[in-house]
């Protein structure tokens, strides 16, 4: 929640209206993604694969048809959606990196502005400005760590799939 809202909020508040809008956008996009994935799940299109460490769009068991096996699940060729999947993951990664960098930059920029304003003010205004500077430094540190944790969570979640994809690409190029 931004610091300057009129609502009582029990937790510490960080950010401003821009970060609130970014958070809202991520929330809306995340919900849209949930609905899309729900549609895939209802159609039984996501299934285990012998070549991916996660479920992908393919038949289960692989290469089965309803005519051959009534227990066959899903349909379609998973390779048609693979480029879209990897482009989406790459887009999410760069969006996350840029967003976190801009948030951290805005907090450090505000801290620099406060520090500059503190130098130019008479001593009676220094106490209030000094308290604001201390708060800005504490907030910048917290925000930086939170941004790094978001990036780390993303990387930890997707590193195995990315390494597996690179391994497949290198194996295809060697053959």
Residue, then its C-alpha position, 0 to 999 in steps of 0.5 A: x500500500x502506498x504511504x499516502x493513502x487515507x485508509x488505516x493499514x496495519x502493515x508498513x506502507x511503502x511506495x506510491x500511486x505508481x507502485x500501487x498501479x503496477x501491483x494492480x496490473x500484475x494482479x489483474x494479469x495474474x487473474x487473467x492467466x489463471x482463467x486461461x490455465x483453467x480453460x486448458x485444464x478443463x479441456x484436459x490438454x496439460x499432461x505429463x511429458x517424457x521430455x519436459x519436467x512439467x506438464x505441457x500440451x500433448x496427449x497422454x500417453x504420448x502419441x495416442x489417439x481416442x480411436x486406439x485408446x479410449x483412455x487417451x487424454x488431451x490432444x494437440x502437438x505440444x511443440x506448437x505452443x513451445x515457442x509461445x511458452x518460452x517467449x512468455x517466460x522470457x517476457x515475464x522475466x524481463x518485465x519483472x527485472x525492469x519493474x524491480x529495477x525501476x522501483x529500487x531506482x525510484x526509492x534511491x532517487x527519492x533518498x538522494x533528493x532528501x539528502x540534497x534537500x537536507x544540505x540546503x536547509x537551516x538547522x531548525x528544519x534539519x531534524x524533520x528532514x533527518x528523520x525523513x532521510x532515515x526513513x527513506x534509507x530504511x525503506x530503500x533497503x527493505x524495498x531493495x531486498x524485497x525486489x531481490x527476493x521477487x527476482x530470486x523466487x522467479x529464478x528458483x521457480x523457472x531455472x530447472x525448466x530453463x536448464x532443461x530447455x537449453x539441454x534439449x536445444x544443445x542436443x538437437x544442435x549436436x545431432 
